Every structure is written in C-alpha cells, then in structure tokens.
Amino acid sequence: MNLKLNSHNIKAISIVLPKNPHTLEKELQECNLNQKKYELLKQNTGINHHFISPNNIYASDLASKALEKLFRENLLLKDELDVLLVYSFSPDFLAPALSSLIHKNLGLSEKTLCFDNIAFCPGFLQGLMQAFSLLDNENIKKIAFICVSVKSKKIPKKDKITYLSNSDSASVILLEKSNTKEKAFFSQKIFSKLATEETFPLKCFKEANDFI
C-alpha cells in the first residue's frame, strides 16, 4: 500500500534510557561470555552501551519520564495535548491500557485522546502515518507520539546476541499541525507467511512457547 499524506511538523524529540548502563563485568558474568566475543559483538553491532531497566521499572515509567521532559522544558502544556499516541509491544499490562497509565501518571487533561497500538519494527513509521492522519482533523493540533520498549524483561540471557543488542528505552515525538502544501509519503508491504517463525510467539491468551 502506498499512501500520500498531508505533511505536518515535528517540533521536539525526547528520549529516556534507564539510568545506569551495564558494566563490562556484569555483561560477561550474566551472559557467560568471554571478553573477546563481547568485543566482537560490539564491533559488529556498533553498540557500546547496554541499558536495562530495573525490575521495578516498566514501560509506563520510561514513557512518562520522556513526556514529562517536554512539559518541564515548556515545549508543551498539558492542556494543549490533543492526542497521546502510544506504540509498544511490551506494555505493563494487557489492561489497563498503557496510554491510560501514562495519562494518569502525568495528570493529563480529560480531553486528551489516548490510542494504544502493538508495534514492532515498522511501528515508528506506522505511528507517524497515524499521527499525520489524525492531524488532518480540524480539532487536533498537537500529538505526543510515544515509542517504548522494555523488551529485556522477556529476553533470556542465554540468547546472548538478542539480549546484548537490545536496550530498554522510551521516546516521544511532539507533532504539530502544519498548513504547508507539502506532502508526506508512506509505503508498506506485509509478508506474513513466516510470521511465527520470524518472531517466536509470546504468550498472551493463546498457548505458545514463551521466547524459547
């Protein structure tokens, strides 16, 4: 599918990582890896720091901190926020919604619309497409688009490459309505035949192997 959209503005970006990256000693111990192989992994991935959220920190906590930064720096007022758009595949709970927890944590306005989406690799581009579409509504002027992952809580340390190449994080993109005549373009194709082989199923309501 190829889409042609009205273009809108990205006003600000906020990114939050867990406080303390893992030390070399901790990584080698947790993953039972020698330093030579660890250095080779860093060289091949370009990843030099590994951020893992503590046991008591979840997606709603990181996302709330990232959005709070925009309020604290006066880039956005709470009563100006029309839509909270959240994309994640590692929410705190199946219910209540992750967006509701963020809304509650920050005491957002009752008029702020909340949307939750399960998102994986193409989630960021899908979220921008949804945000641009929402901004075409005359009553929507500002959107906080959040991407957040605490995937580390479900990755076994014995899966060394996956564990060491994924950090927990949250980002917020502040988007504003634009009256420009410029257009944005979105294109995507879905190849789902090998969906359950390409991504190991993670338990929800249907029985499946939990990240074998």
C-alpha positions as CSV (number, residue, x, y, z in Angstrom):
1,M,0.0,0.0,0.0
2,N,1.3,3.5,-1.0
3,L,-0.2,6.5,0.8
4,K,0.0,10.2,0.1
5,L,-0.5,12.3,3.3
6,N,-0.5,15.9,4.3
7,S,2.8,16.8,5.9
8,H,3.0,18.1,9.5
9,N,5.7,19.4,11.8
10,I,8.0,17.6,14.3
11,K,8.6,20.2,17.0
12,A,10.5,18.2,19.6
13,I,12.0,14.8,20.5
14,S,12.6,13.4,23.9
15,I,14.5,10.2,24.7
16,V,14.8,8.4,28.0
17,L,17.1,5.4,28.9
18,P,17.4,3.6,32.2
19,K,19.9,5.4,34.5
20,N,22.9,3.1,34.6
21,P,24.3,1.1,31.6
22,H,25.6,-2.4,32.4
23,T,29.3,-2.7,33.1
24,L,31.5,-4.9,31.1
25,E,32.0,-7.2,34.1
26,K,28.2,-7.5,34.6
27,E,27.6,-8.3,31.0
28,L,30.2,-11.0,30.8
29,Q,29.0,-12.6,34.0
30,E,25.3,-12.6,33.1
31,C,25.8,-13.9,29.6
32,N,28.7,-16.3,30.4
33,L,30.6,-14.6,27.6
34,N,34.4,-14.1,27.2
35,Q,35.6,-10.6,26.6
36,K,36.9,-11.3,23.1
37,K,33.5,-12.4,21.9
38,Y,31.9,-9.4,23.6
39,E,34.2,-7.0,21.8
40,L,33.4,-8.7,18.5
41,L,29.7,-8.3,19.1
42,K,30.3,-4.6,19.9
43,Q,32.3,-4.2,16.7
44,N,29.6,-5.9,14.5
45,T,26.6,-4.1,16.0
46,G,28.1,-0.7,16.8
47,I,26.5,-0.9,20.3
48,N,28.8,0.3,23.1
49,H,26.4,0.6,26.0
50,H,23.6,-1.6,27.2
51,F,20.7,-0.1,29.1
52,I,18.4,-2.4,31.1
53,S,15.5,-1.2,33.2
54,P,15.5,-2.3,36.9
55,N,12.9,-4.9,38.0
56,N,10.5,-2.3,39.2
57,I,10.7,0.0,36.2
58,Y,8.2,-0.7,33.3
59,A,7.1,0.9,30.0
60,S,4.8,3.4,31.6
61,D,7.6,4.7,33.9
62,L,10.0,5.3,31.0
63,A,7.3,6.8,28.8
64,S,6.1,9.1,31.5
65,K,9.6,10.4,32.1
66,A,10.1,11.1,28.4
67,L,6.8,13.0,28.1
68,E,7.3,14.8,31.4
69,K,10.6,16.3,30.0
70,L,8.6,18.2,27.3
71,F,6.3,19.7,29.9
72,R,9.3,20.6,32.2
73,E,11.1,22.4,29.4
74,N,7.9,24.3,28.4
75,L,7.8,22.7,25.0
76,L,4.2,21.6,25.6
77,L,1.4,22.5,28.0
78,K,-0.8,19.7,29.3
79,D,-4.0,21.4,28.2
80,E,-2.5,21.7,24.7
81,L,-2.1,18.0,24.2
82,D,-4.9,16.7,22.0
83,V,-3.7,13.1,21.4
84,L,-1.5,10.6,23.2
85,L,-0.4,8.0,20.7
86,V,1.4,5.0,22.2
87,Y,3.2,2.3,20.3
88,S,4.7,-0.6,22.2
89,F,5.0,-4.4,22.3
90,S,5.9,-4.5,26.0
91,P,3.1,-2.8,27.9
92,D,2.9,-3.0,31.7
93,F,-0.4,-5.0,31.5
94,L,-2.9,-6.2,28.9
95,A,-5.4,-4.0,30.8
96,P,-5.5,-1.2,31.8
97,A,-4.1,0.4,28.6
98,L,-0.5,1.7,28.7
99,S,-1.7,5.1,27.5
100,S,-4.1,5.3,30.4
101,L,-1.3,4.7,32.9
102,I,0.9,7.4,31.3
103,H,-2.2,9.7,31.3
104,K,-2.7,9.0,35.0
105,N,1.0,9.4,35.9
106,L,1.2,12.9,34.4
107,G,-2.3,14.1,35.3
108,L,-3.2,14.9,31.7
109,S,-6.4,16.6,30.6
110,E,-9.6,14.7,30.3
111,K,-9.9,15.9,26.7
112,T,-6.7,14.3,25.6
113,L,-7.5,11.3,23.3
114,C,-5.5,8.1,24.0
115,F,-4.6,5.4,21.5
116,D,-2.6,2.2,22.0
117,N,-1.0,0.1,19.3
118,I,1.0,-3.1,19.4
119,A,4.1,-2.3,17.3
120,F,7.3,-4.0,16.2
121,C,10.0,-3.0,13.7
122,P,7.8,-0.8,11.4
123,G,6.0,0.7,14.4
124,F,7.7,4.1,14.3
125,L,6.8,4.7,10.6
126,Q,3.2,3.4,11.2
127,G,2.9,5.8,14.1
128,L,4.0,8.8,12.1
129,M,1.4,7.8,9.4
130,Q,-1.3,7.6,12.0
131,A,-0.3,10.9,13.7
132,F,-0.2,12.7,10.3
133,S,-3.7,11.3,9.5
134,L,-5.1,12.5,12.9
135,L,-3.6,16.0,12.5
136,D,-5.7,16.4,9.4
137,N,-8.7,16.7,11.8
138,E,-9.5,20.4,12.4
139,N,-9.8,19.8,16.2
140,I,-6.4,18.1,16.6
141,K,-3.3,20.4,16.7
142,K,-0.7,18.6,18.9
143,I,0.1,14.9,19.3
144,A,2.6,13.2,21.6
145,F,3.7,10.0,19.8
146,I,5.4,7.6,22.1
147,C,7.5,4.5,21.3
148,V,8.6,2.5,24.3
149,S,10.2,-0.9,24.9
150,V,11.3,-2.9,28.0
151,K,11.9,-6.0,25.9
152,S,14.8,-7.0,28.2
153,K,12.2,-8.4,30.7
154,K,11.3,-11.1,28.2
155,I,14.7,-11.9,26.6
156,P,16.5,-14.8,28.3
157,K,20.2,-14.1,28.9
158,K,21.1,-17.4,27.3
159,D,20.0,-15.7,24.0
160,K,23.2,-13.7,24.2
161,I,23.1,-11.8,20.9
162,T,19.4,-10.8,21.2
163,Y,19.8,-9.8,24.9
164,L,23.0,-7.8,24.4
165,S,21.8,-6.0,21.2
166,N,18.6,-4.6,22.7
167,S,18.3,-1.8,25.2
168,D,15.2,-0.6,27.0
169,S,14.1,3.0,26.1
170,A,11.3,5.4,25.5
171,S,11.0,8.3,23.0
172,V,8.4,11.0,22.5
173,I,7.9,12.8,19.2
174,L,5.9,16.0,19.5
175,L,4.0,16.7,16.3
176,E,2.1,19.8,15.4
177,K,-0.4,20.7,12.7
178,S,1.0,22.4,9.6
179,N,-0.7,24.2,6.8
180,T,2.0,23.5,4.3
181,K,1.1,22.2,0.9
182,E,4.0,19.7,1.1
183,K,3.1,16.0,1.1
184,A,4.4,13.0,3.0
185,F,4.5,9.5,1.7
186,F,4.1,6.1,3.4
187,S,4.6,2.7,1.8
188,Q,4.4,-0.7,3.3
189,K,4.0,-4.3,2.3
190,I,3.3,-7.2,4.7
191,F,4.9,-10.6,4.2
192,S,3.2,-12.8,6.9
193,K,3.8,-16.3,5.7
194,L,6.6,-16.9,8.1
195,A,5.3,-14.6,10.9
196,T,5.5,-17.3,13.7
197,E,8.9,-18.5,12.5
198,E,10.5,-15.0,12.1
199,T,9.2,-14.0,15.6
200,F,8.9,-16.5,18.3
201,P,5.3,-16.3,19.8
202,L,5.0,-14.6,23.2
203,K,2.2,-15.9,25.5
204,C,-1.0,-13.9,25.8
205,F,-4.3,-15.8,25.7
206,K,-3.3,-18.4,23.2
207,E,-0.9,-21.1,24.4
208,A,2.6,-20.7,22.9
209,N,6.2,-21.2,23.8
210,D,7.3,-18.1,25.8
211,F,10.5,-17.0,24.0
212,I,12.2,-20.4,23.6
